Amino acid sequence: MTRRNGMILFVTLFIILLVVACNVNPQPAGLTPVPTLAPAPTLTLLPAIQGGAAAAPAAGGTGDPAAGVAIFENHCTSCHGINGEGNVGPTLRNDAFIAAGDAGVIDTVSNGRPGTVMPAWLMANGGPLTSAQILNVVAFLHTLQNVPVIPKPTPAPEEATETPPPPGPTPTLEPAKPSNPGNPGQAVSLTGNADRGKGLFGQSCALCHGPEGVLGVPNPGTEDGSVPPLNPIDPTIANKDPKVFTQNVDVFVEHGSVPDGSAPTLLMPNFGDGKILSQQDIADIIAYVISLNPQ
């Protein structure tokens, strides 16, 4: 075979392959072409996991209801019930106020309701929660709307009450002291700013003592069973003399304390000795705590 004939054979084979590649599986003449189908939507388990419309996120999608579950359980159930059925506080299930919109709910959670037991939960207002955490709680509250009503249990008969002893003179009690020894620190000689102390309390104290100091969290392994609230504070610590009141609080904040009990889960940190807070920070927090307990 000459070189010229070989070149002609190569070009011919190339053209045949090109035609075949561009016309894969040619259909016989006269048949109707099969129409191209649009891609089908991808099926997921998300609707089943979310439980339908009852678990829709909060209006505007600004909060994560799943992230709000743990926050609600840790901070809200003692007043509003495990299922939002209400206890000390009102029910949150099928609540018209929540269904009306997020603005009022966010304001109530953030700033509390004066004259009621509802404290301010926003960190800047002396609470333990950030703005994002509050939005998550509000989103979770929407999942408690349009749900079945929980039947109320039959009330138990009231137990007979004992006759209280006759009133007598109130004994003078020594102020409570921390387990860790030490004298008041420099903070007692500084002028505290209660407004600044409110935010510092929210950052450093509210997680254990509750928003605005009104709800001590559970503390297993202690005799009291919970962290003591600071609003109202232990009456042996409070004092009409601001200097004495400041000193009584300062020794706890400065040196920390281990609660009485077999194995306390939570301990009072030594904010002063451990240089966790500055002396001015401590003075401001004490000023805020005193403002919560007017004498």
For each residue, the residues with C-beta under 8 A, 3 or more apart:
1: 5 6 9
2: 5 6
3: 6 7
4: 7 8
5: 1 2 8 9
6: 1 2 3 9 10
7: 3 4 10 11
8: 4 5 11 12
9: 1 5 6 12 13
10: 6 7 13 14
11: 7 8 14 15
12: 8 9 15 16
13: 9 10 16 17
14: 10 11 17 18
15: 11 12 18 19
16: 12 13 19 20
17: 13 14 20 21
18: 14 15 21 22
19: 15 16 22 23
20: 16 17 23 24
21: 17 18 24
22: 18 19
23: 19 20 26
24: 20 21
25:
26: 23
27: 31 33
28: 31
29:
30:
31: 27 28
32:
33: 27
34:
35:
36:
37: 40
38:
39:
40: 37
41:
42:
43:
44: 47
45: 48 49
46: 49 50
47: 44 50 52
48: 45 51
49: 45 46
50: 46 47 55 56
51: 48 54 55 143
52: 47 55
53: 56 146
54: 51 143 145 146 147
55: 50 51 52 65 143
56: 50 53 142 143
57: 61 63 64 65 139 142
58: 61 62 63 65 102 135 138 139 141 142
59: 101 102 142
60: 102
61: 57 58
62: 58 102 135 139
63: 57 58 67 68 132 135 136 137 138 139 140
64: 57 67 68 135 136 139
65: 55 57 58 68 69 136 139 140 142 143
66: 69 140
67: 63 64 70 71 133 136
68: 63 64 65 71 72 133 136 137 138 139 140 141
69: 65 66 72 73 140
70: 67 73 74
71: 67 68 74 75 76 129 133 136 137 140
72: 68 69 75 76 77 84 137 140 141
73: 69 70 76 77 82
74: 70 71 77 217
75: 71 72 121 128 129 211 215
76: 71 72 73 79 80 137
77: 72 73 74 80 81 82
78: 87 88 215
79: 76 87 88 89 117 118
80: 76 77 84 85 86 87 89 90 91 92
81: 77 84 85 86 87 91 92
82: 73 77 85
83: 93 144 150
84: 72 80 81 91 92 93 141 144
85: 80 81 82 91 93 150
86: 80 81 89 90 91 92 93
87: 78 79 80 81
88: 78 79 117
89: 79 80 86 117 118
90: 80 86 95
91: 80 81 84 85 86 94 95
92: 80 81 84 86 95 98 141 144
93: 83 84 85 86 144 145 147 149 150
94: 91 144 145 146 147 149
95: 90 91 92 98 99 141 144 145
96: 99 100
97: 100 104 105
98: 92 95 105 141 142 144 145
99: 95 96 145
100: 96 97 104
101: 59 104 105
102: 58 59 60 62 105 106 138
103: 106 107
104: 97 100 101 107 108
105: 97 98 101 102 108 109 138 141
106: 102 103 109 110 134 135 138
107: 103 104 110 111
108: 104 105 111 112 113 118
109: 105 106 121 122 129 134 137 138
110: 106 107 120 121 122 125 127 131 134
111: 107 108 120 122 125
112: 108 116 118 119 120 121 125 211 212
113: 108 116 118
114:
115:
116: 112 113
117: 79 88 89 214
118: 79 89 108 112 113
119: 112 126 127 210 211 212 214 215
120: 110 111 112 125 126 127 211 212
121: 75 109 110 112 125 127 128 129 134 211
122: 109 110 111 125 127 129 130 131 134 202
123: 126 127 128 129 130 199 202 203 206
124: 198 199 202
125: 110 111 112 120 121 122 198 199 202 211 212
126: 119 120 123 198 199 201 202 206 211 212 213 288
127: 110 119 120 121 122 123 202 206 211 212
128: 75 121 123 202 206 207 210 211
129: 71 75 109 121 122 123 133 134 137 211
130: 122 123 133 134
131: 110 122 134 135
132: 63 135 136
133: 67 68 71 129 130 136 137
134: 106 109 110 121 122 129 130 131 137 138
135: 58 62 63 64 106 131 132 138 139
136: 63 64 65 67 68 71 132 133 139 140
137: 63 68 71 72 76 109 129 133 134 140 141
138: 58 63 68 102 105 106 109 134 135 141 142
139: 57 58 62 63 64 65 68 135 136 142 143
140: 63 65 66 68 69 71 72 136 137 143 144
141: 58 68 72 84 92 95 98 105 137 138 144 145
142: 56 57 58 59 65 98 138 139 145
143: 51 54 55 56 65 139 140 147
144: 83 84 92 93 94 95 98 140 141 147
145: 54 93 94 95 98 99 141 142
146: 53 54 94
147: 54 93 94 143 144
148:
149: 93 94
150: 83 85 93
151:
152:
153:
154:
155:
156:
157:
158:
159:
160:
161:
162:
163:
164:
165: 168
166:
167:
168: 165
169:
170:
171:
172:
173: 235 236
174: 177 236
175: 236 237 239 248
176: 234 236 237 248
177: 174 251
178: 181 182 251 252 255 256 257 268
179: 257 258 259 260
180: 255 256 257 258 270
181: 178 255
182: 178 185 251 254 255 273
183: 251
184: 187 188 246 247 250 251 254
185: 182 188 250 254 272 279 282
186: 189 190 279
187: 184 190 192 246 250 253 254 272 279 280 282 283 286
188: 184 185 243 246 247 250 283
189: 186
190: 186 187 279 280 283
191: 283
192: 187 197 246 283 284 285 286 287 288 290
193: 196 197 283 284 287
194: 197 198 284 287 288 290 291
195: 198 288
196: 193 199 200 284
197: 192 193 194 200 201 281 283 284 285 286 287 288 289
198: 124 125 126 194 195 201 202 288
199: 123 124 125 126 196 202 203
200: 196 197 203 204 205 277 281 284 285 288
201: 126 197 198 204 205 206 213 285 288 289
202: 122 123 124 125 126 127 128 198 199 205 206 211
203: 123 199 200 206
204: 200 201 271 276 277 285
205: 200 201 202 208 209 213 230 285
206: 123 126 127 128 201 202 203 209 210 211 212 213
207: 128 217
208: 205 216 217 227 266
209: 205 206 213 215 216 217 227 228 229 230
210: 119 128 206 213 214 215 216 217 227 229
211: 75 112 119 120 121 125 126 127 128 129 202 206 214 215
212: 112 119 120 125 126 127 206 231 292
213: 126 201 205 206 209 210 229 230 231 233 289 292
214: 117 119 210 211 229 231
215: 75 78 119 209 210 211 229
216: 208 209 210 219 226 227 228 229
217: 74 207 208 209 210 226 227 266
218: 225 226 227
219: 216 222 224 225 226 227 259 261 264 265 266
220: 225 263 265
221: 261 262 263 264 265
222: 219 225 226 259 260 261 264 265
223: 259 260 261
224: 219 228 259 260 261
225: 218 219 220 222
226: 216 217 218 219 222
227: 208 209 210 216 217 218 219 259 266
228: 209 216 224 233 234
229: 209 210 213 214 215 216 232 233
230: 205 209 213 233 289 292 293
231: 212 213 214 289 292 293
232: 229 235 238 292 293
233: 213 228 229 230 237 238 249 289 292 293
234: 176 228 237 238
235: 173 232 238
236: 173 174 175 176 248
237: 175 176 233 234 245 248 249
238: 232 233 234 235 245 248 293 295
239: 175 242 244 245 248 295
240: 245 295
241: 244 245
242: 239 245 246 290
243: 188 246 247
244: 239 241 247 248
245: 237 238 239 240 241 242 248 249 290 293 295
246: 184 187 188 192 242 243 249 250 286 290
247: 184 188 243 244 250 251
248: 175 176 236 237 238 239 244 245 251
249: 233 237 245 246 252 253 286 289 290
250: 184 185 187 188 246 247 253 254 272 282 286
251: 177 178 182 183 184 247 248 254 255
252: 178 249 255 256 257 268
253: 187 249 250 271 272 277 282 285 286
254: 182 184 185 187 250 251 270 271 272 273 282
255: 178 180 181 182 251 252 270 272 273
256: 178 180 252 267 268 269 270 271 273 274
257: 178 179 180 252 267 268
258: 179 180 264 267 268
259: 179 219 222 223 224 227 264 266 267 268
260: 179 222 223 224
261: 219 221 222 223 224 264
262: 221
263: 220 221
264: 219 221 222 258 259 261 267
265: 219 220 221 222
266: 208 217 219 227 259
267: 256 257 258 259 264
268: 178 252 256 257 258 259
269: 256 274 276
270: 180 254 255 256 273 274 276
271: 204 253 254 256 274 276 277 281 282
272: 185 187 250 253 254 255 275 276 277 279 282
273: 182 254 255 256 270
274: 256 269 270 271
275: 272
276: 204 269 270 271 272
277: 200 204 253 271 272 281 282 285
278: 281 282
279: 185 186 187 190 272 282 283
280: 187 190 283 284
281: 197 200 271 277 278 284 285
282: 185 187 250 253 254 271 272 277 278 279 285 286
283: 187 188 190 191 192 193 197 279 280 286 287
284: 192 193 194 196 197 200 280 281 287 288
285: 192 197 200 201 204 205 253 277 281 282 288 289
286: 187 192 197 246 249 250 253 282 283 289 290
287: 192 193 194 197 283 284 290 291
288: 126 192 194 195 197 198 200 201 284 285 291 292
289: 197 201 213 230 231 233 249 285 286 292 293
290: 192 194 242 245 246 249 286 287 293
291: 194 287 288 294
292: 212 213 230 231 232 233 288 289
293: 230 231 232 233 238 245 289 290
294: 291
295: 238 239 240 245
